[in-house]
Amino acid sequence: MLWAAQSILVCSGILICSLLVRHAWVWVRSIWKRSAFSNISARAHLSEHSNQDKAAPSSLDSAPTSSYSDHQELDLYRTLYWKLQNLEHHQDILPTAYQTLNTLLDDVPRGENTDHSNSILSIDRYDHAALQRFVDIQHDMVFDQYDQYLQRRMSGGNPELFRTRGEAEQWLIRNAPVKYVDGAWLGNIHRVTTPFALRPVTKIAYQVLSEELGDGDLAKNHVYLYQEVLRSTGITLPAGDSPGFIQNDLGMDDTRVWKAAVGQLLISLFPHDFLPEILGFNLHFELLTLDTLKAAKELPSFGISAQYFLIHISVDNADSGHTAMALHAVHQYLDVLKEAEGPQALQAAWKRVQAGYVLSKRLGERDDLANSDRDSSLTHEEATIIQILRDKAAVSHRLHCTSRVKIGGLALADWLSPRYLDDRRQQRAILSGLGNASPWIVKGNAGKSRLINELLWKGKMFGAFTVSEVMAFRSWIESLETAEPFSKPLQEDMTLFETDPSRFWQAKRAGMTWPCFTSPETTESLREACNNRAQRALTESPDFHASRPLQIAERSFGVLRPLWFAHLCLLENTIRIPYQTANPLMSCILRILRAELGFSAEADGVNGADELKEEGMYRSLLDLGRGMVQRRGLADPSCLKDAFGELDGSCALAVKFSYSMLSWSLRPMENLGLLLGLSRAFLDMEKQVTVGPFLDSTDREALHRVVERKDRGFQECLENMDEDSAIRRDYLLGYLFGQEQLQSLFEP
């Protein structure tokens, strides 16, 4: 790999930079200061694979020759913002995103005052009552500050967020990137791949997400509400998931805003590995903020609607709103974990919940405030290491200027330039990168650190450093924090996946918690499958007609079982990007999903915490599937893999098709019409199950109610498609394909 150039490893620059290349993702300008996501700019992981990329800024395609400027940092965030909302075309960045998130969370405690009662880290060991008191204190603090603000205003004080309407408009524009991803941190929660024991927890978080997206009512969708505020003010912006949105001339130039938006998108990507962090992030994010209260007060005085901010004041309340639900989700998750794995696992998970909370807090802080307590001087050991590198780099860094390796967008020679090693922020980045470069550095244990072994006799870098310099590295490694990291869900060597993202996904898929964009069982795309099997039927029947009833005999339960669980994935990814949900069709889809997932029927108001009280009144399709399994005396599946069964079993074709559906569902925008049609075909299967021998009377009635709601939802979807539109044609094609597949599987 990157260690092949051994002929020049005797130079300190190559030694250090080679280490950092293996772990480029931890090279950041300053983890919590200016560029918490600069590490993702490693070019090898951002190669372009679609025509969309040609329209994007080119800053990620050429390395700068000078210092990493604020503009380049801003441009990096913008590009990530666009790519993370279009993962169907950029899934190759996911291994890097995973590594980055792990690093950010691992560094959460840096600079946080754990003794201060205003810090969640002051709760060393999880205690239900202590956490409730902490949240209550945060709530009271905001309202105390707001009371003081109101007193200043009543005493003749001016508005504090904006002085003029023009400033208010610019503020709305500047904050659009983060408002356009409102709810994104929960965008991948409560999937069919979620371990079944955790679904009561993730269902609570999903209710928060559902309300962020309007519960299927477009007028209540938070992104749509923000768009309406902009439109009413005469502000027009490009689509939030388009390359046009990230251009330079739109007035959205606040790096902090883009960083916060990218953070929300990033933490949402890996819900099965980072669930406690997501729950902690959600707990902080749903707290009411002073800026929200001020905006709701000040915008109307300039003739601007404050509806977006008013709804956040009401739905985020700590009694029955999002704050209450977020707190309940944390409590329930930790209770489940304690019962399943014991107090030690509970405490480890609590640290990770705290990490997610602090990450949200940090992303929302202004740089001048967030950095005030984190500019501490280097320790003696750190200063010694930096001095060694500075001395070596002064005489060696130009020897490596022909290297093609780039770190954070810069060549090795740039990183080894004295101007970088003299910059305190870059020094912190270097030390952070090295300190997290396991197995080369094993914190607190120099003897097990591969770096030290390579510097000693018979090591590849023997002679590059003097005895005293090696001793300095030993001393520094021994001084590194050895406590359990706040957030390290996996201990695997991530370098396995550096050059082959597909291996990353194959490894993650083993537990059936990370479905792949492609899988060994999926030999063709959904469009290819539909075209190959249903194109002729579409020509013969160009409009939608429900098929004849399926014939599902009781002996066919082995076929029904994997299909029942798998078909629940078909639409779940369509709502993962909040901006893409702000339209009538997606609102219809959300109503379908709510029916499938066992949420109450939509009402004029907001269910909020009432949804928790109605637990058990509505059955999800997954729960009904588990009931069917148990009714036949079979073991209750604990996860999707258990529910599927074996690929080489008696129902291999049904299992293979189920795996294919998982892969197809991960391209929701590319396959939207086809997935809708395919899902509609499975509604026919559900209807047949309501009259079959698979359910008891209670579950049969519950399924009947779900089917009725879904039937209305699909009809509303059709009504939101133009007669001759491409998406309507795809809907029909997907339906005919699903009809053909189900008939062939159940009636061979």
C-alpha positions in Angstrom: 0.0 0.0 0.0 1.2 3.5 0.9 4.3 2.2 2.7 5.9 0.9 -0.5 8.3 3.8 -1.0 10.8 2.5 1.5 13.8 4.0 -0.1 13.0 7.4 1.2 11.5 6.4 4.5 14.6 7.5 6.3 13.4 11.0 6.1 11.2 12.2 8.9 8.7 13.7 6.5 7.9 10.4 4.8 7.7 8.7 8.1 5.1 11.0 9.5 3.2 11.6 6.3 3.1 7.9 5.5 1.4 7.3 8.8 -1.0 10.1 8.1 -1.8 8.8 4.6 -3.0 5.6 6.1 -5.2 7.7 8.3 -5.9 10.7 6.3 -9.4 10.9 7.7 -8.1 12.1 11.0 -6.1 15.0 9.5 -8.3 18.0 10.2 -7.5 21.6 10.5 -8.7 21.5 14.1 -11.1 18.8 15.1 -13.4 21.1 17.1 -12.2 24.5 15.9 -12.5 25.3 12.3 -12.7 22.2 10.1 -14.3 19.3 11.8 -14.8 17.6 8.5 -11.7 18.6 6.5 -10.5 15.0 6.8 -13.1 13.8 4.3 -11.3 15.6 1.5 -8.9 12.7 0.9 -9.2 12.7 -2.9 -9.0 8.9 -3.2 -12.4 8.6 -1.6 -14.1 11.4 -3.5 -13.5 10.2 -7.1 -16.2 11.0 -9.4 -18.6 8.4 -10.9 -21.6 10.2 -12.3 -22.4 12.9 -14.8 -23.8 15.0 -11.9 -20.3 15.5 -10.7 -19.4 17.6 -13.8 -21.6 20.3 -12.5 -20.1 20.5 -9.1 -17.3 22.8 -8.0 -13.8 21.6 -9.0 -12.1 22.4 -5.8 -11.9 18.7 -4.8 -10.1 17.8 -8.0 -7.0 19.9 -7.7 -4.7 20.4 -4.7 -4.0 23.9 -3.6 -0.5 25.1 -3.5 -0.8 27.5 -0.6 -2.2 27.2 2.9 -5.7 25.7 3.4 -7.8 28.8 3.0 -11.1 29.6 4.6 -12.7 29.6 1.2 -11.4 26.1 0.4 -12.7 24.9 3.7 -16.1 26.4 3.0 -16.1 24.8 -0.5 -15.3 21.4 1.0 -18.3 21.6 3.3 -20.5 22.7 0.4 -19.4 19.8 -1.7 -19.9 17.3 1.1 -23.3 18.7 1.7 -24.3 18.0 -1.9 -22.7 14.5 -2.1 -24.2 13.4 1.2 -27.6 14.2 -0.2 -26.9 12.3 -3.4 -25.3 9.1 -2.0 -26.7 7.1 -4.9 -24.0 8.6 -7.0 -21.4 9.0 -4.4 -21.5 5.9 -2.1 -17.7 5.6 -2.4 -17.3 8.4 0.2 -19.1 6.3 2.9 -16.0 4.5 4.3 -14.3 7.8 4.8 -17.4 9.4 6.3 -17.6 6.5 8.7 -14.0 6.9 9.8 -14.5 10.7 10.1 -17.6 10.3 12.3 -15.8 7.8 14.6 -12.9 10.2 15.0 -15.1 13.3 15.7 -17.0 11.4 18.4 -13.8 10.0 19.9 -12.5 13.5 20.4 -15.7 14.9 21.9 -14.3 15.3 25.5 -11.5 17.7 24.3 -12.0 21.0 25.9 -15.4 20.2 27.5 -15.6 21.2 31.2 -16.8 17.9 32.8 -17.2 19.5 36.2 -19.6 22.2 35.1 -23.2 21.5 35.8 -24.1 22.9 32.4 -22.2 20.0 30.7 -23.9 16.7 30.2 -20.4 15.2 30.9 -20.9 16.2 34.5 -23.2 13.2 34.8 -20.4 10.7 35.1 -22.7 7.6 35.5 -26.1 7.4 34.0 -29.0 8.2 36.3 -32.5 8.6 35.0 -33.4 11.3 37.4 -30.1 13.2 37.0 -30.6 13.3 33.2 -34.1 14.6 33.6 -32.9 17.3 36.0 -30.2 18.3 33.5 -32.6 18.6 30.6 -34.9 20.7 32.9 -32.0 23.0 33.8 -31.2 23.5 30.1 -34.8 24.4 29.4 -35.0 26.8 32.3 -31.7 28.5 31.3 -33.0 29.3 27.9 -36.2 30.8 29.2 -34.3 32.8 31.8 -32.2 34.2 29.0 -35.3 34.9 27.0 -36.9 36.7 29.9 -33.9 38.9 30.2 -34.1 39.5 26.4 -37.7 40.5 26.7 -36.9 42.9 29.5 -34.3 44.5 27.4 -36.8 44.9 24.6 -39.5 46.3 26.8 -36.9 48.8 28.1 -36.4 50.1 24.6 -33.7 47.8 23.4 -33.4 47.1 19.7 -33.8 43.7 18.0 -30.7 41.6 18.7 -30.6 39.2 15.7 -31.2 41.7 13.0 -31.3 45.5 12.8 -33.1 45.8 9.4 -35.3 43.7 7.1 -32.3 43.3 4.8 -30.2 41.8 7.6 -33.1 39.5 8.4 -33.3 38.3 4.8 -29.6 37.7 4.7 -29.8 35.8 8.0 -32.5 33.6 6.5 -30.5 32.9 3.4 -27.3 32.3 5.3 -29.0 29.7 7.5 -30.8 27.9 4.6 -28.3 25.0 4.3 -28.9 23.8 7.9 -32.7 24.5 7.7 -32.9 22.5 4.5 -31.7 19.4 6.3 -34.0 19.8 9.3 -34.4 16.3 10.7 -31.5 14.8 8.7 -29.8 13.4 11.8 -32.7 10.9 12.1 -33.0 10.3 8.4 -31.9 6.6 8.5 -33.5 5.6 11.8 -35.9 2.7 12.4 -35.1 0.7 9.3 -36.2 -2.9 8.6 -32.5 -3.7 9.3 -32.7 -2.4 12.8 -32.3 -5.2 15.4 -35.8 -6.0 16.4 -35.2 -5.6 20.1 -34.3 -2.0 19.5 -37.3 -1.1 17.4 -39.4 0.2 20.3 -36.6 2.7 20.9 -36.1 3.7 17.3 -39.8 4.1 16.8 -39.8 6.9 19.3 -37.1 8.7 17.3 -38.9 8.0 14.1 -42.0 9.8 15.4 -39.7 12.9 15.9 -38.5 12.5 12.3 -42.1 12.1 11.0 -43.1 15.3 12.7 -40.1 17.1 11.3 -41.4 16.0 7.9 -45.0 17.0 8.6 -46.5 13.6 9.4 -47.4 13.3 5.8 -48.9 16.8 5.6 -46.8 19.0 3.3 -48.0 22.2 5.0 -46.4 21.0 8.3 -43.1 19.8 6.7 -40.3 21.9 8.3 -38.2 22.3 5.1 -41.3 23.3 3.2 -42.2 25.8 5.9 -38.7 27.4 5.6 -39.1 27.5 1.9 -42.4 29.3 2.3 -40.8 31.8 4.6 -38.2 32.5 1.9 -40.7 32.6 -0.9 -42.9 35.0 1.0 -39.9 37.3 1.4 -39.1 37.1 -2.3 -36.1 34.9 -1.9 -35.5 32.2 -4.5 -32.7 29.6 -4.0 -31.8 26.6 -6.2 -32.9 23.1 -5.1 -31.2 22.2 -1.8 -29.8 18.9 -3.1 -28.5 20.3 -6.4 -25.0 21.5 -7.4 -26.5 25.0 -7.9 -27.2 25.3 -4.2 -23.5 25.1 -3.3 -22.3 27.9 -5.6 -20.4 30.9 -4.2 -22.7 33.8 -5.1 -25.9 33.0 -3.2 -25.0 34.7 0.2 -24.6 31.4 2.0 -21.0 31.8 3.1 -21.0 31.0 6.8 -18.7 28.0 7.3 -20.3 27.3 10.7 -23.7 26.8 9.1 -22.4 24.4 6.4 -20.4 22.5 9.1 -23.5 22.0 11.2 -25.5 20.9 8.2 -22.9 18.3 7.1 -22.7 17.1 10.7 -26.4 16.3 10.7 -26.1 14.4 7.4 -23.0 12.6 8.6 -24.3 11.2 11.9 -27.4 9.9 10.2 -25.6 7.6 7.9 -24.8 4.7 10.2 -27.7 4.1 12.6 -26.8 0.6 13.5 -23.3 1.4 14.6 -24.0 4.8 16.1 -27.5 4.6 17.6 -26.5 5.9 21.1 -24.7 8.8 19.5 -27.7 9.6 17.3 -30.0 9.5 20.3 -27.7 11.9 22.2 -27.4 14.2 19.2 -31.2 14.2 19.0 -31.6 15.0 22.7 -29.5 18.1 22.3 -30.8 19.2 19.0 -34.4 19.1 20.1 -33.8 21.5 23.0 -35.3 24.9 22.5 -32.7 27.6 21.6 -32.6 31.3 22.4 -32.1 32.1 18.7 -35.3 30.4 17.8 -37.2 32.4 20.4 -35.6 35.6 19.2 -36.3 34.9 15.6 -39.9 34.2 16.3 -40.1 37.5 18.1 -38.2 39.7 15.7 -39.1 38.5 12.2 -42.7 39.7 12.3 -41.5 43.2 13.2 -39.9 43.3 9.7 -42.9 41.9 8.0 -41.5 38.4 7.7 -43.4 35.2 8.6 -42.1 33.5 11.8 -44.1 30.3 11.2 -41.1 28.1 10.9 -39.7 29.2 14.2 -43.1 29.3 16.0 -43.7 25.6 15.1 -40.3 24.7 16.6 -41.2 26.5 19.8 -44.4 24.5 20.1 -43.3 21.0 18.9 -39.9 21.0 20.7 -41.5 21.5 24.1 -40.2 19.5 27.0 -43.6 18.2 28.2 -45.1 16.4 25.2 -42.9 17.5 22.3 -39.7 16.5 20.7 -37.6 17.2 23.7 -39.8 14.9 25.8 -39.7 12.1 23.1 -35.9 12.5 22.7 -35.4 12.1 26.4 -37.7 9.1 26.5 -35.8 7.4 23.7 -32.5 7.8 25.6 -34.1 6.4 28.8 -35.7 3.4 27.0 -32.5 2.6 25.0 -30.4 2.5 28.1 -33.0 0.4 30.0 -33.1 -2.1 27.1 -29.3 -2.3 27.0 -29.0 -2.7 30.7 -31.5 -5.6 30.8 -29.8 -7.3 27.8 -26.1 -6.7 28.5 -25.7 -5.5 32.1 -24.5 -2.3 33.9 -21.1 -2.2 32.2 -22.7 -2.1 28.8 -25.1 0.5 30.0 -22.3 2.8 31.2 -20.4 2.4 27.9 -23.5 3.3 26.0 -24.1 6.3 28.2 -20.7 7.7 27.3 -21.7 7.4 23.7 -25.0 9.1 24.2 -23.1 11.9 25.9 -20.7 12.1 22.9 -23.6 12.5 20.5 -25.1 15.2 22.7 -21.8 17.2 22.8 -21.3 16.8 19.1 -24.6 18.5 18.4 -23.7 21.2 20.9 -20.3 21.8 19.3 -21.7 22.0 15.8 -24.2 24.6 16.9 -21.6 26.8 18.6 -20.1 29.9 17.1 -16.4 29.5 16.5 -15.4 32.5 18.7 -17.3 30.9 21.7 -16.5 27.3 20.9 -12.8 27.9 20.8 -12.5 30.0 23.9 -11.6 27.2 26.2 -9.8 25.0 23.7 -6.7 27.0 22.8 -4.6 25.5 25.6 -0.8 25.3 25.1 0.9 22.1 24.0 2.1 19.8 26.7 5.8 19.3 27.1 5.7 16.0 25.3 3.6 17.5 22.4 5.8 20.5 22.0 8.9 18.1 21.8 7.3 16.1 19.1 6.4 19.2 17.1 9.9 20.6 17.4 11.4 17.3 16.2 9.1 17.3 13.2 9.8 21.0 12.5 13.6 20.4 12.6 13.4 17.4 10.3 10.9 19.0 7.9 13.1 22.1 7.5 15.7 20.0 5.7 13.7 17.2 4.2 10.3 18.3 3.1 11.3 19.4 -0.4 12.7 16.0 -1.2 9.2 14.7 -1.4 7.6 17.3 -3.7 7.1 14.7 -6.5 4.9 12.4 -4.3 1.4 12.0 -5.7 0.0 11.3 -2.3 -2.3 14.1 -1.0 -3.6 14.6 2.5 -6.7 16.8 3.0 -6.1 18.1 -0.5 -2.5 19.0 0.0 0.7 17.3 -1.2 3.1 15.9 1.3 5.5 18.8 0.7 2.8 21.3 1.6 2.0 19.5 4.9 5.7 19.4 5.8 6.2 23.1 5.0 7.4 25.1 8.0 4.4 27.4 7.7 2.2 24.5 8.6 4.2 23.2 11.4 4.4 26.7 12.9 0.6 27.0 12.9 -0.9 26.0 16.3 -4.0 24.7 14.6 -2.0 22.5 12.2 0.1 21.2 15.1 -3.1 20.1 16.8 -4.2 18.4 13.6 -0.8 16.6 13.3 -0.9 15.4 16.9 -4.5 14.3 16.6 -3.8 12.4 13.4 -0.8 10.6 14.8 -2.4 9.9 18.1 -5.4 8.2 16.5 -3.3 6.3 14.0 -3.9 2.8 15.5 -2.1 0.4 15.3 0.9 2.6 14.6 0.2 4.5 17.8 -1.3 2.6 20.7 -2.3 5.2 23.2 -0.5 4.8 26.5 1.6 1.8 25.3 4.7 2.6 23.3 5.9 -1.0 23.4 2.8 -2.1 21.3 3.0 0.8 18.9 4.1 -0.2 15.5 5.8 3.2 15.0 8.3 2.5 17.8 9.1 -1.0 16.4 9.7 0.5 13.0 12.2 3.0 14.4 14.2 0.4 16.2 16.8 -2.0 14.9 15.5 -4.1 12.0 12.6 -1.7 11.6 12.1 -0.1 8.2 12.8 3.4 9.6 15.8 2.5 11.8 18.2 5.5 11.8 15.7 8.1 10.8 15.6 9.4 14.4 18.2 9.6 17.1 18.0 7.7 20.4 16.7 10.8 22.2 14.1 11.5 19.5 12.9 7.9 19.8 12.7 8.3 23.5 10.7 11.5 23.0 8.2 9.6 20.8 8.0 6.9 23.5 7.3 9.5 26.2 4.6 11.2 24.1 2.8 7.9 23.3 2.9 6.9 27.0 1.3 10.3 27.9 -1.7 9.8 25.5 -5.1 9.4 27.0 -5.7 5.7 27.8 -9.3 6.0 29.0 -12.0 4.3 27.1 -13.0 6.4 24.1 -16.3 8.1 24.3 -17.4 6.6 21.1 -15.7 3.7 19.4 -18.3 1.2 18.3 -16.0 -0.8 16.2 -12.4 -1.8 16.8 -11.6 -3.2 13.4 -8.7 -1.9 11.3 -10.4 0.5 8.9 -7.4 0.5 6.6 -8.7 -2.8 5.2 -11.2 -0.7 3.3 -9.1 2.2 2.2 -8.6 1.2 -1.4 -11.7 -0.9 -2.0 -15.0 0.5 -0.7 -16.8 -2.6 -1.9 -15.0 -4.7 0.7 -16.1 -2.3 3.4 -19.7 -2.9 2.5 -19.3 -6.7 2.1 -17.9 -6.8 5.6 -20.5 -4.6 7.1 -23.3 -6.6 5.4 -22.3 -9.8 7.2 -24.7 -9.0 10.1 -27.5 -7.9 7.9 -27.5 -4.4 9.5 -25.8 -2.7 6.6 -27.5 -3.5 3.2 -25.2 -2.9 0.3 -25.7 -0.8 -2.8 -24.8 -3.9 -4.7 -24.9 -7.5 -3.4 -23.8 -10.9 -4.7 -27.5 -11.8 -5.0 -28.3 -8.8 -7.1 -27.1 -9.2 -10.7 -29.2 -6.5 -12.3 -30.5 -3.1 -11.4 -34.2 -2.6 -10.7 -34.7 -0.9 -14.0 -33.0 -3.7 -15.9 -35.1 -6.3 -14.0 -38.3 -4.4 -14.8 -37.4 -3.9 -18.4 -36.5 -7.5 -18.8 -39.7 -8.9 -17.3 -42.5 -6.3 -17.5 -41.9 -4.1 -20.5 -44.2 -6.1 -22.8 -47.0 -6.1 -20.1 -46.7 -2.3 -19.9 -47.3 -2.0 -23.6 -50.4 -4.2 -23.3 -51.7 -2.3 -20.2 -50.5 1.3 -20.2 -52.6 2.4 -17.2 -52.9 1.1 -13.7 -55.2 -1.9 -13.1 -55.1 -4.0 -9.9 -54.1 -7.5 -10.6 -56.2 -10.6 -9.9 -55.9 -11.8 -6.3 -52.7 -13.8 -5.5 -53.1 -17.4 -4.5 -51.1 -17.9 -1.3 -51.6 -21.4 0.2 -50.6 -22.1 3.8 -47.8 -24.3 2.5 -46.3 -21.3 0.9 -45.4 -19.6 4.2 -41.7 -20.4 3.5 -42.0 -18.1 0.5 -44.1 -15.5 2.2 -41.8 -15.1 5.2 -38.7 -13.5 3.6 -40.9 -11.5 1.2 -43.0 -10.1 4.0 -40.1 -8.7 5.9 -38.1 -7.6 2.9 -40.8 -5.6 1.1 -40.9 -3.2 4.1 -37.6 -1.8 2.9 -38.9 -0.6 -0.5 -40.0 2.9 0.5 -38.2 3.5 3.8 -35.2 5.2 2.2 -37.2 7.7 0.2 -37.5 10.1 3.1 -33.9 10.0 4.4 -33.1 13.5 2.9 -35.4 16.1 4.4 -35.2 18.5 1.4 -36.3 15.7 -0.9 -39.5 15.2 1.1 -40.9 18.8 0.7 -43.3 17.9 -2.1 -46.8 16.4 -2.3 -45.7 13.0 -3.5 -43.3 12.4 -0.7 -45.9 13.4 1.8 -48.1 10.6 0.4 -45.2 8.2 0.8 -44.7 9.2 4.4 -48.3 8.5 5.1 -47.9 5.0 3.6 -44.8 4.5 5.7 -46.5 5.6 8.9 -49.2 3.0 8.3 -46.6 0.2 7.7 -44.7 1.2 10.8 -47.6 1.1 13.1 -48.1 4.8 13.8 -51.6 6.2 14.4 -53.6 7.7 11.6 -52.8 11.2 10.7 -54.8 14.0 12.4 -55.0 17.7 12.2 -52.8 18.2 15.2 -49.5 16.8 16.4 -49.5 13.5 18.2 -46.1 14.1 19.9 -45.7 12.0 23.1 -49.3 10.7 22.7 -47.8 8.3 20.2 -45.9 6.7 23.0 -49.1 6.2 25.0 -50.8 4.5 22.1 -48.1 1.8 21.9 -49.8 -1.5 21.1 -52.9 0.1 19.6 -51.4 0.0 16.2 -49.4 -2.9 14.9 -46.5 -2.5 12.4 -46.2 -4.9 9.4 -42.9 -6.1 10.9 -44.6 -7.0 14.2 -47.4 -8.8 12.3 -44.7 -10.7 10.4 -43.2 -11.8 13.7 -46.6 -12.8 14.9 -47.0 -15.0 11.8 -43.7 -16.7 12.5 -44.5 -17.4 16.1 -48.0 -18.6 15.3 -46.4 -21.5 13.4 -44.2 -22.4 16.4 -41.0 -21.1 14.9 -38.4 -19.1 16.7 -39.1 -15.3 16.9 -36.5 -13.7 14.6 -34.2 -11.2 16.2 -33.1 -9.4 13.1 -33.7 -9.3 9.3 -31.2 -12.0 8.6 -33.0 -14.4 10.9 -36.3 -13.5 9.2 -34.9 -14.2 5.7 -33.6 -17.7 6.2 -30.8 -19.3 4.1 -30.0 -18.5 0.5 -29.6 -22.2 -0.3 -32.8 -23.3 1.5 -36.0 -24.6 0.1 -37.2 -21.0 -0.7 -34.0 -19.8 -2.2 -35.6 -17.8 -5.0 -37.8 -15.8 -2.5 -34.7 -15.1 -0.3 -32.7 -14.0 -3.3 -35.4 -11.7 -4.4 -35.6 -10.3 -0.9 -31.9 -9.5 -0.9 -32.3 -7.8 -4.3 -35.1 -5.6 -2.9 -32.8 -4.4 -0.1 -30.2 -3.3 -2.7 -32.7 -1.6 -5.0 -34.2 0.3 -2.1 -30.9 2.1 -1.5 -31.3 4.0 -4.7 -34.6 5.7 -3.8 -34.4 8.7 -6.1 -33.1 6.7 -9.1 -35.8 4.0 -8.6 -38.6 6.1 -7.1 -41.4 5.3 -9.5 -40.3 1.7 -9.8 -40.1 1.2 -6.0 -43.6 2.8 -5.6 -45.0 0.4 -8.2 -43.2 -2.6 -6.7 -44.5 -1.7 -3.2 -48.0 -1.4 -4.6 -47.7 -4.9 -5.9 -46.9 -6.1 -2.4 -50.1 -4.4 -1.2 -51.9 -7.1 -3.2 -50.0 -9.7 -1.2 -51.0 -8.0 2.1 -54.6 -8.0 1.0 -54.5 -11.7 0.4 -52.9 -12.3 3.8 -55.9 -10.6 5.5 -58.1 -13.4 4.3 -55.6 -16.2 4.6 -54.7 -18.6 7.4 -51.6 -16.8 8.6 -53.0 -14.4 11.3 -55.3 -14.6 14.3 -58.4 -12.5 14.3 -56.8 -9.6 16.2 -53.8 -9.3 13.9 -56.0 -9.8 10.8 -58.1 -6.8 11.8 -54.9 -4.8 12.5 -53.6 -5.7 9.0 -56.9 -4.8 7.4 -56.6 -1.2 8.9 -53.0 -0.9 7.6 -54.1 -2.1 4.1 -56.9 0.5 4.0 -54.5 3.3 4.8 -51.9 2.2 2.3 -54.5 1.7 -0.4 -55.5 5.4 0.0 -51.9 6.4 0.1 -51.1 4.7 -3.2 -54.1 6.2 -4.8 -53.0 9.7 -3.7 -49.6 9.0 -5.1 -51.1 8.3 -8.5 -53.1 11.5 -8.2 -49.9 13.4 -7.8 -48.4 12.0 -11.0 -49.1 13.6 -14.4 -50.8 11.2 -16.8 -47.9 10.9 -19.2 -45.1 11.5 -16.8 -42.0 9.3 -16.6 -42.6 8.6 -12.9 -46.1 7.3 -13.6 -44.8 5.1 -16.3 -42.2 3.8 -13.9 -44.9 3.2 -11.3 -46.9 1.0 -13.7 -43.7 -0.8 -14.8 -42.7 -1.5 -11.2 -46.2 -2.7 -10.4 -46.3 -5.1 -13.3 -42.8 -6.4 -12.5 -43.9 -7.0 -8.9 -47.1 -8.7 -10.0 -45.1 -11.0 -12.3 -42.5 -11.8 -9.6 -45.1 -12.6 -6.9 -47.1 -14.8 -9.1 -44.0 -16.7 -10.2 -42.9 -17.2 -6.6 -46.3 -18.1 -5.1 -47.8 -19.9 -8.1 -44.8 -21.5 -9.9 
